[in-house]
């Protein structure tokens, strides 16, 4: 996404607001991010005690539309022929 599009996209700071937008629990989203299967974190903004991840609505929407469904066996992709 280019910088101009970033200016018009809604920004979510922290896992809580982004998880709420996606309909997930905060811990689920942070777990996905830690395992590298979550939505793209654009950058981090400093907070009082730690840095909070920043997500953009367009990135969350794209990730949500393309993520495998609950219980999907992604380890089997390419195994069946």
ABEGO torsion letter per residue (X at the ends): XBAAAAAABBBBBEAAAAAAAAGBBAAAAAAAAAAGABBBBABBBBBAABBBBBBBAAAAAAAAAABBBBGBBAAABGABX
